[in-house]
Amino acid sequence: LTILKIEQITRYSINITIDVNTPIFNISDYYVIKSKDPNNDINLFDVTGSSALITSLHSYTLYEFSAGLQNEFGFYVYGNLFYFQTNKDVPTGCPSNLNVATISSTALLLSWDKVEFSSRKGIIVMYLYTCFSSEYSVSNNVGNNTFIVTVDNLVPETYYNCSVAACTKVGCGVAASKNVKTLVGNIHMDSCVHGFVEKDILNISLQLNGSGYNVTIEYFFPPFVTFASESVLHGFLKLNSAQFKYIFSGYFKTKGVTTHNITLKVNKRKCFSDFSIEIPVKLSYQNTLGVLKVVTMAYQKNLTCSFKVSPKIPRDKNASSEYYGRGMYIDNEKFNFYICMNQHVESTVPACYYSNIHNGNGLWAALDVRVGCVLGHHLVTKELWAIHRNQKSYLYFHGIHKKWLTLNNGDGIAASNFNKSMRISLEEDKDQVYTFGSNHWMGNTKGLFYRNDSFSSWLQKVRWNR
């Protein structure tokens, strides 16, 4: 009795064809196929015609087959043995002894043993591991001889389901899994901002290193720059094109130093004097308790004019009636001399300065950058008053706090509480000569001049266009 061929139909069934033309006398023609698996389980399958369909086999299993027929005594007589191994399949068992250990706030250690031999269903070619939470997932694979792996870049204080599955060339089988929670992490983010200027192009680079929740980055640009290009960090959402504010929702962690770059065009290189540029950046993020941390920083750089001009800032149509764009005020009690040139100076540098008349070294001290022109000392409170650079608001110097405070509605006070004779407007370009005691002062288009008496020569003290 001979088996002619064995054909694989599925991973779990085959078709066996036997030779039924062999002349055997005094024996019935009732043929069967006997199968035996590695566990010595034996089954008989009827032969129909010359073939038998063998089902309910196990994948990737070596079987022993033989053809037989029943003799006159009712016993089966079998021919030669044939061996056949069914095709590979996905493993029916999972890796054994899976262990998941927490080693840091952002890392887990996975270890496991091999799948039981009978459940492999083929040659194991790799192990697939996955750790996932409600918001984050990490998945990768390792070779068939690796049984330990570190999973990092996870979110601190978060529950993860970690699983490992064995894989043959056919696919991956069932996975062993465990739940674990990462440790509480040290939420902190280092940051710094750098810049590089080349001609009219300014490149801003914000560097981040660390981790945090719900991170927000916001830039504040001066009006004389325009946006050119940027590279938005992965996962950050820009609120809108007109506002340079970027938000990352959830947990954010850098891999080393992460950089956000913005390119700007500086539109102020045609100016009357060198100037400074300042770009503040605000970084905010939350820790694991939801506490907000805010970090402010700024890029600062002194820039030179490509082409120097002599601008003249016009008087605003809604300017205060007491405002002057260029002029002086003399304090005849403390002998301090104040000079203001707001119509020639942009808002990034001071417009008003003061010096003592009897100070022979000629040194000038700058007032607050917000001061546009000095009105004088209040006749009652003796506080020094001024008008803001916006030409409308009023400022006064608080004697106790030692700083300038804003007063939006000061027209009524300014009109009647100051000695206007000690305040001179020098906005005209022609020669304007004024005498205070024995001192002579003259203002014109070039600047402010001084002499001790009418017989002395004029000495220039201030240039309007510095």
HUJONOR-V294803 format. One line per field, one symbol per residue. ss: DSSP state (@ for helix, = for strand, . for the rest). phi: phi as a letter, one per 20 degrees, with the letter a starting at -180 (. if undefined). A space follows every 50 residues. Layout:
ss: ???
phi: ???
This chain:
ss: ..========..======............======.....=====.=.. ====.......=========.....===...====..........===== ==.....======...@@@......=======....=======....=== =.......=========....==========.......==========.. ====================....=======.....====..======== ===....=========...==...============.....========= ===...==..................=====....=====.@@@...... .=====........==....=======......=====.....=====.. ..=====...@@@@@@...@@@===......=====..=====...==== =.......=====...
phi: .cefbcdeecfdbccdddedeffcemcfdedbdddcefemfdcdcfedmc ccedcleeflcedddbebbeefeneeddefecdbdfffbfgecdgelfcc dedafcbcddbbdffggfdflqefdacddbccdfcbbcbaccffddcbbd ddmeeflcfcddcccecdffrdefdebbdbdfffeefbcebbccbbdcle ddddcddcbqbadlecdcdcdffeccfdaacffgnedefafedecccden ecbedmedcddcdcdeddfebebfbddccfcddcbdefenfedccdbbec beddffcecdfcfffffdfffefcebrbcdefedleddccbffdcefecf dccbbegeefemfddeegfffebeepeffdemfedbdfffmcfdcbeffe flbedecfdcfffffccceffeccecffeffcdcdcmeedccdbfeqdcb bfbfeeefdfdcdfee
